[in-house]
Amino acid sequence: MTVTIRICGAARTVTGSCYLLETKDQRLLVDCGLFQGQKTLKELNYGDFPFKPPSISAVLLTHAHIDHSGLLPKLVRHGFDGPIFATRGTIDLCSYMLPDAGSIQESEVMMLNRRNAARGKPEVTPIYTQADAIATLSSFRPVDYETWTNVLPGVRARYWNAGHLLGSASIEVEIAGEGRSSSALRLLFSGDIGPDGKLLQPDPEAPAHFDYVFCESTYGARLREPTSPQLRHERLAAEVNAAAAARGALVIPAFAVERTQELIVDLIDLMEKGKIPSAPVFLDSPLAIRATEVFRRHAADLDEDVDVERLLGSPHLRFTETVDESKAIAKLSGFHIIIAASGMCDAGRIRHHLKRWLCRDSGTVLLVGYQAQGTLGRFLEDGAHSVRIMGEEIRVKAKIRRIDDYSGHADAGELARWITERRPIDRGLFLTHGEEASMAALAERLSGVIPAAKIFQPVLDDVYELTSAVPTPLDGTHRRRLEPESVVQLDWHNEMSKLLLDINEQIEAAADARARGVIIRRLRRALEDNGHAAQPRR
């Protein structure tokens, strides 16, 4: 029996996780995530799937993060009517996260259509609506960890705790061979692997001996400093105390699920112990507020050494559910803490707080998670002097800080150890869910552990046959949605935004009006020369 896999997302990039497994009779997805980051990638969310949704028989979902689950409502909207298998924690989180994503789609498109109307451009429709997301929830089917589930005829799956997020899993898939003498094909999809000693979560687990392992490589090029609960507290306290000394807001762009709850637990604990000043902690994200309630309900499943329910119910914590409550935060002066989504600063209420505080040297922005290429968070992390937020240029005067202790991803050493513990891997290790440099660095780290000929670094829409002795690439049998270089490089939208910021900076830095006029005239001539060069010859 022939089995093929198509890498439909998270190939040489970190978002859009989606694998299509195909046998003679069945089609199965592992994850169906939203692309995030640069606009060229995000535009894939609006296009057709590289498969027919009604042809998909079932979906295996590793966890609730939107880059793994966020296109499920679109899948259902376009004809998928099979089951979506997930752990109970994942289902509980998706019951809030997917409707929230649908609401964001609707509001973002509404604002875009207002701009398009003013520019004479056609309207666009949302990828899906909140109603689509709510309708999707009825397709979920709960599974237990470490228990085989019959997914389709001849296909079964077993979920293992990945230590990344409430309900997160690595998924073991077994596809029966044809005839009694044919052995089953054994696959393992890592999902996102959590770091060792992660707050609230156990260390990741999974069995060994597979034909193929598909492993994330988000931090394949990064080694973190050694950490412990004490060191994590000390580093967070140092950042908070420095921000308090500046007498402005500490703004934390946080992923609404898990990262936010971990931060709250530690911030409140530090306040109660007198290690940082007592101050209001505003949780300015309706989704994060609902997710916090899910964590309180699942407190028994989390780290037994942490009193999650008490700390998440502290009077220092202020929930700002409505838009008016969110706007009221802007009236505050002095030190306070704002935690708002999104974690990469590209959507949600965090943008409004950044517009207010980035231009002030009394403000501090603390980055606590991965910032994908092309996102506002990545530009801040890389030291941008100016950024554009909702079409407005903002000078960056605030202190931009980073702390790695709250990352939900294993670093390079932890990933290499996790892969090593899965051996023997008989036919191939596929590195996905990472930028090109991270995948290459992890592959190099694994030299001597996994033969180089067995390590694959696929690009978007690569297809492989898995039933041969070695995985066989099937080139030319399918259409690519993007050329590989369009995935790994900053796109023209990013370059245009940076160019506009650089022009404004140069003009403002010019000595006088005459010097500014010279710059403008040179730019205009360059545009005219380019226009003449583009004219067809007669």
HELIX and SHEET records of a PDB file:
HELIX    1   1 LYS A   39  LYS A   42  1                                   4    
HELIX    2   2 GLU A   43  ASN A   45  5                                   3    
HELIX    3   3 PRO A   53  SER A   55  5                                   3    
HELIX    4   4 ILE A   66  SER A   69  1                                   4    
HELIX    5   5 LEU A   72  ARG A   77  1                                   6    
HELIX    6   6 ARG A   88  ARG A  119  1                                  32    
HELIX    7   7 GLN A  130  THR A  136  1                                   7    
HELIX    8   8 LEU A  137  SER A  139  5                                   3    
HELIX    9   9 PRO A  229  ALA A  245  1                                  17    
HELIX   10  10 ARG A  259  GLU A  272  1                                  14    
HELIX   11  11 PRO A  286  ARG A  297  1                                  12    
HELIX   12  12 ALA A  299  ASP A  301  5                                   3    
HELIX   13  13 VAL A  308  LEU A  311  1                                   4    
HELIX   14  14 VAL A  323  ALA A  328  1                                   6    
HELIX   15  15 ILE A  329  LYS A  331  5                                   3    
HELIX   16  16 ILE A  350  TRP A  357  1                                   8    
HELIX   17  17 LEU A  376  GLU A  381  1                                   6    
HELIX   18  18 ALA A  412  THR A  420  1                                   9    
HELIX   19  19 GLU A  436  ARG A  445  1                                  10    
HELIX   20  20 ALA A  452  LYS A  454  5                                   3    
HELIX   21  21 PRO A  484  VAL A  488  1                                   5    
HELIX   22  22 TRP A  492  ALA A  509  1                                  18    
HELIX   23  23 ALA A  513  ALA A  534  1                                  22    
SHEET    1   A 8 PHE A 140  VAL A 143  0                                        
SHEET    2   A 8 ILE A  84  THR A  87  1                                        
SHEET    3   A 8 ALA A  58  LEU A  60  1                                        
SHEET    4   A 8 ARG A  27  VAL A  30  1                                        
SHEET    5   A 8 TYR A  19  GLU A  22 -1                                        
SHEET    6   A 8 THR A   4  ILE A   7 -1                                        
SHEET    7   A 8 VAL A 463  GLU A 465 -1                                        
SHEET    8   A 8 THR A 472  PRO A 473 -1                                        
SHEET    1   B 7 THR A 149  LEU A 152  0                                        
SHEET    2   B 7 VAL A 155  ASN A 161 -1                                        
SHEET    3   B 7 ALA A 169  ILE A 175 -1                                        
SHEET    4   B 7 LEU A 185  PHE A 189 -1                                        
SHEET    5   B 7 PHE A 210  GLU A 216  1                                        
SHEET    6   B 7 ILE A 425  THR A 432  1                                        
SHEET    7   B 7 ILE A 455  PHE A 456  1                                        
SHEET    1   C 6 LEU A 317  PHE A 319  0                                        
SHEET    2   C 6 VAL A 281  LEU A 283  1                                        
SHEET    3   C 6 HIS A 336  ALA A 340  1                                        
SHEET    4   C 6 ALA A 249  PRO A 253  1                                        
SHEET    5   C 6 THR A 364  LEU A 367  1                                        
SHEET    6   C 6 LYS A 399  ARG A 402  1                                        
SHEET    1   D 2 SER A 386  ILE A 389  0                                        
SHEET    2   D 2 GLU A 392  ARG A 395 -1                                        
END                                                                             
